[in-house]
Amino acid sequence: MASSSFSFAFYSVFLIVLLAQNNLSAQGYQNISLGTTFTPLTQLTSWPSPSGDFAFGFLPLETDPSQFLLAVWFNKLPNKTVVWMANRDSPVRNGSKAELTFDGNLSLTDQTGREIWNASVNTATYASMLDNGNFVLSGTDWQSFCYPTDTILPGQILNQGVKLYAKIMDDDYSRGRIELTLQDDGNLVLYPVAYPTAFAYDAYWSTSTSGSGINKLVFNESTGSAVLSYPNGTAIPVLWSVPAATGGNYLRATLDPDGVFRLYAFPKNSLSTGRWGVKAFVPSDICESLFESRGSGACGFNSFCVLDADGRADCRCPPHYSFLDPDRIYKGCKADFISQSCDLGGETAFNFTEITNVDWPLADAEEFSPMGEADCTDNCLKDCFCSVAIYNNETCWKKKFPLSNGRGGSDVNRKAFIKFSTVSDPASLIKEKKEWKTPILVGSLVFGCSAVLVPLIAFVMHKRNMRALPRTSGAVIGPALCSFTYKELERATKGFNEEIGKGAFGTVYKGVLPSQPATHIAVKKLESLSQDAEKDFTNEVATIGLTYHKNLVRLLGFCKEGTHLLMVFELMSNGSLNRLLFRSDRPEWNQRVKIALGIAEGLAYLHDECRTQIIHCDIKPQNILLDDNFEARISDFGLAKLLRLDQTRTSTGIRGTIGYFAPEWFKNVAITAKVDVYSYGVMLLEIICCRRNFEWGPESQEKLTVIGWAKECYKNGRLDLLVAEDEEAKKDGTRLERLVMVAISCVQDEPWLRPSMKKVVQMLEGAISVSLPPNMCSILS
């Protein structure tokens, strides 16, 4: 019965849905008429097909029942297997609405009233959920079978140019990193794509039917075969033919997250106890087939793939490594130890774990032959760039990070030696070194620390020799970080008397270390942290402490004492960029360009060069500080994880500052480093114009944002209006145009259209040309 659609016993809130299904049964499975509205958790939440085999409507996510897909699913199965989705990348919440409008269009709006998806038709007379799993709009050419997501059903046709995209993971319906398409040349191919964009790498499997005239893939309803058809209707089996799977089974062909296209069957006589069984699949060995010169291969970087009985990719981490995200294993693995330093040696503190039948064929740094096994591992041990040594038959391969295309299995005739650190304290890796390189400021500050004085390790541009300092009692969480007591910082700030800043992370006070009167510091007193954030404080501080770049505010120390959580930074004498930009006398053009480049270089370091990627999430002029030489320094980086949810998010889930946050904060999608790129683009326009994004003078009443104004000026060839009173900038027209184009490319609505910060730096420097995205109309509209 259709009344079993949402029998999730452990969620009592869904009992109302059961009542809705009973009401639908009483309606006799009529067609869906114009004006019908579906909403989650209300009387009309879904509509079954006449047999009840399929249903269309709102389905809660298993991982988060407060979020919903507008979808088609197998209605009689306990797990409600989804076969089509309208909003796979943007699940909605209660208060959302799907409506077959009176003008004949099918539209989905979220809880704020914003349209998420529509069928782009205005002539439908009614809608129907058919027994074959096809949802159709009568009177139009629109049907769900023509717009597949990751699955095709018996009777469904995949035409040329139509694509299937796998899910990211089994429990994440967002468009993933694998694509299946029937090309115009008649070849059916599987591609890996550079998620989250649609850029496709080389195909890893195909039917090799190029030039055959084949124009469609047909899932034969009577035999369970998936076939390719010629234009005249002649069909040839190319994928599978499994007649035994038909009749008493539900069938589906799904492109799975691991990159395998599988035929599944579910016995209709075992609806409550049965499960989907794999009947056939291509390719036969995804670990071997998905082997690419770019990208990570079948599994993530630094992992390796082992094939299971159903042809699934079983992704595993090597010893002393763990998944970056156990729920998203495609992201790969990270080392659970501190990497070997090329500057500081420490090879005696490293060793190897041996595993057999594993290899990373495309990560070679060097190859030696003939060479013995002992010489192979010794050579890798002394090479700071070598992370793994592979050995077989007197041949030695040294592997470098990141390890890609990893594969394991009895047919992989290799022996792998995984290098790992045998110590947890990074200071012990360098205890025999006699010369230390450290910034002068940190070098003087360390004498004022009453806690642990460790050999300071910093990778800096200006290096000075300094003798190693002895250990004392206390704690240290990373190189060059001092652990202060609360009383020490209270004395240093004169009772936290002089406030110099306040924000979401807490209040900042100016101070002077008593033992070093010339050393001025900024003490940030963190507030409103959750218990989980307090537990993570040490880890986050350690991550920040390991960063060093000329365009980052340097963390000097910390205090974790009871409920007191404080961080000690260098004091930036010239305040924030906010104060410099938005005053009556604008800073010089060349100085602004230098500041813009410095910020970009700092963000590129955080995104691409840190051991752990850091996404700032709140880039704005107030968080850019200026040192004695007006060099830009990014502050508050790496702290976003420590805020409470109610401090970092509004009701729409936004983290950041109005005017600078990227559009994806409004969507239920993964947040990437591209949110910082967007914020940087807004700030770059402010640097160019010396005007706030939302604050305009009387002469600019119609310009709502600096983004819209800049696009209009660029479109009309009037960039001089952006710098109307800045003759120096007007004379530098070529560079002005370059900076504006970079800013426009950064503030694209779609994250994948924005450049990386590394590319932004190259464009600002003129090393590469500025490439605006291809959708010029939307850019300048």
Secondary structure, DSSP 4 states (H G I P E B T S, - for coil): -GGGTT--TT-GGGHHHHHHHHHHHHTTSPPEETT-EE-TTSS--EEE-TTSSEEEEEEE-SS-TTEEEEEEEESSSTT--EEEES-TTS-EETT-EEEE-TTS-EEEE-TTS-EEEE---S---EEEE-TTS-EEEETSS-BGGGS-SSEE-TT-EEETT-EEEEEEETTEEEEEEEEEEE-TTS-EEEEEB-TTS--B---SEE---TTS---EEEE-TTT--EEEE-TTS-EEEEEE--GGGSSSEEEEEEE-TTS-EEEEEEEGGGTTT---EEEEEESS-HHHH---SSS--SS-TT-EEEE-TTS-EEEEPPTTEEES-TT-GGG-EEESSPPPBTTTB-GGGEEEEEEESEE-TT-EEEEESS--HHHHHHHHHT-TT--EEEEETTEEEEE-SSP-SEEESTT---EEEEEEES-S-GGGGGTT-------HHHHHHGGG-SS---------SS----PPPPP-SS---STT-EE--HHHHHHHTTTTT-EEEEETTEEEEEEEETTEEEEEEEEEEE-S--HHHHHHHHHHHHHHHT---TTBPPEEEEEEETTEEEEEEE--TT-BHHHHHTSSSPPPHHHHHHHHHHHHHHHHIIIIISSS----S--SGGGEEE-TT--EEE-STT-GGGS-HHHH--TT---S-TTT--GGGGTTS---THHHHHHHHHHHHHHHHT--SS---GGGTT---HHHHHHHHHHTT-GGGGGTT-HHHHH-HHHHHHHHHHHHHHT-SSGGGSPPHHHHHHHHHTSS-----S-HHHHT-
